[in-house]
């Protein structure tokens, strides 16, 4: 993943992305001794465990695979075997258990079902997003039309794919935190990720302009919607090939991360950063 191409590289403000990842500042509600004021809606760490799901409170919908994700972090074999079945394990739409951890019929080798917890806060929850298992990733590729062929992929390849996938997301979140450092005063508890989606076939205007200038096209694009203390903000992430994979860090992608130009605030942020870069 090499160097990261993001227009948030210059940090003229004394506020850094690390401040969002560290313990929230004294102004956050958890530091108040008595009768704390209601925290900003974007501060999910203050919500009581076991509270009403966010989608029932008008919050962002949670992907189905995130609801049981921590079971596959703490005890993946038991979760995969369906131990301690609960009613929410059954999909009421088809009365079947979640299929994304089930090996495919023609799968040539078994794959792990354990999942890794990210560092990315999940909007409307006190938990973090959980990455897919190797088995989930395999099933996702099948749903997209991919079919395994002999000498195509092996177990170690799937392990590497998951590590690269997770590293890409961690790197993208760190780039978003650099931009969000511009709003540390209005959102001292930091942002959280509400939802995301892939748009590989929809080139961003910036990617198109770069291609007209002779640069390569990105191999993928994601749009991430973050929650900035109650305000939703969209980020565009273009993924470029950075060459050989670093076998230590699993980095190889060059990311271009920036706020989408869909609001005056985003235009102002990008204008400020562009000016800072130009004059530094």
Helices and strands as residue ranges (DSSP letters): H 17-21, G 29-31, G 44-46, G 54-57, H 64-67, H 71-74, H 76-81, G 87-89, E 90-91, E 96-97, G 99-101, E 117-121, E 128-130, H 134-143, H 155-180, G 181-183, E 192-198, H 205-212, E 220-228, E 231-241, E 253-259, H 264-279
